[in-house]
Amino acid sequence: MKCKIIKVKKLYNGCASIRDYVVQKCIDENKEIQVHYKNFMMSLTIGDLKNSFQFHKKKFESKYSELKYQLIDFKFRPDSLGK
């Protein structure tokens, strides 16, 4: 199965936040997401993507375009340790 790799710089309350349009695109294309944080990696299946939650309902505006998005949060549970 194909997957999309997302690198996050920080966690919010132990959660990795991913933009809603990225999550929706992966669901539509039947792709999993691999979240990389420091030396850790977490895999998110399609089921995980569909069962997400949001800390905030605020819409953010992109710095580079007129695109508005919300953040979808996933509890960060690493699959394995990096090297």
N, C-alpha and C positions, 0 to 999 in steps of 0.2 A: 504494500500500500504506500502511496506517496504521502509525503508529509511536508509541512512548511515549518521552517525554523525561525523562531522568534527569540531575540536576545533582550533581556530586561536588565536594567541597571540597578533597580532597587525594588524592594517588596513593600507593599502597604499592608500593615497588620498581618503579615505572613502570607499575603496573596500577591500573585502576579497579575497585572492588569493588561488586557489586550484590547485593542480597538474593536468596536462592534462590527464594523464592516469587514475586518480581517476574519473574525470568527464566522460570520455569515457566509463569506466567500468559501471558506474551507468546508463548511457544512454542505453548501451547494455543490462543490466539486468533490465531495466525499474524501477529503484529505484530513489526516491527523495533524496535530501541531506538536512540535517539540519546543519546549521553553527552556532556554539556557540562562542560568543565573550564576555568575562567578564560575566555580568548577562543578556546578551541579546541573543536572538535566532532568526534566519532567516531561513525560509523554501524555498528551491529551487525546483520547479517542473521540470519535464522533459523538458517542453517548455523553462523554464528559462535556463536550462543547454545547450540547443541547441542554444540559442540566447545570448551567452556570448561574451566577448571581451578581448583583451590583451593590456596591457600598453607596454609591451616589447616583442620582438620576440626572445630574448636571450634564449638559451638552458642551463639549469643548470645540473650539474652532482651530483648524489647522493653521500653523504659521505660514505655510507655503501655498495654500489654496483656500478657496471658500468652503471647503468641506467641513461639515460638522459631524461629530461622533461622540459616542458614549464609551465608557470603559467597562469591560466585562471582566470580572474578577474570578480567579481560580486559586484555591488554597494550594500553596506550593508544597508539594510532597515529592522530593527528588527520587528518581528511579535508581540512580547510581552515582557514585562519586567520580568526578573527573580526575584526570592525571595531571 
